[in-house]
Every structure is written in C-alpha cells, then in structure tokens.
Amino acid sequence: MEDREKLVNHMWDVYTNSPRIRLLKFWQEAFEAAYEELNSDVAEVREAAISEISKMSIRFVHIDLPPLRSMAVRKLSQKQSESKQRTAT
C-alpha cells in the first residue's frame, strides 16, 4: 500500500505542477473530488485523502512490471556481449 501512496503523491504533484500533462480519467476525477482535502493544512486530512485514493487506485490503476520480453532481450544482449568478449581474448 505504501507504493500506492507514493504513486498517488507523485500523480498529485503532476496534477498540480504540470497543467499541460493530461492524466487518466481516474486521477483527474479523484483529485477533483478530493481537492479540498489534498490542499488541507491538516496533515491527517491530507493523509486520509491520499490513503483513500490509493485504495481506489488498486481497483482502477494497474502498476505494470517491466515486460518479460524486455528482460529476455536484456539477457540475450548480455549473453552476446559476453560471447564477443570471450572470442576477442
């Protein structure tokens, strides 16, 4: 859940500091609905809003790991460079 809260904080920073970047509908609607709470001077209110958005994001936003294909390509290129080093010596 901590990673989700970090993601919410990051997306909130993008939302408030980068007006040219369009966010996914989920983020846009969540931040509009919780704008007052996220701008609150009371830390507990902000944290509660972040926690609530992070819980909702589990359902709507999927955090993807690097594709397996990219890992396979990386391993293949590493093997090729090792092979070249062996033949060069």
BELPEWO-V488550 format. One record per run of one state. SS is the DSSP state (a for helix, b for strand, c for the rest). FROM is the first residue (numbers start at 1). TO is the last residue. If there is no record, write none. Layout:
ss:SS from:FROM to:TO
ss:SS from:FROM to:TO
//
This chain:
ss:c from:1 to:1
ss:a from:2 to:17
ss:c from:18 to:24
ss:a from:25 to:33
ss:c from:34 to:34
ss:a from:35 to:38
ss:c from:39 to:42
ss:a from:43 to:60
ss:c from:61 to:67
ss:a from:68 to:88
ss:c from:89 to:89
//
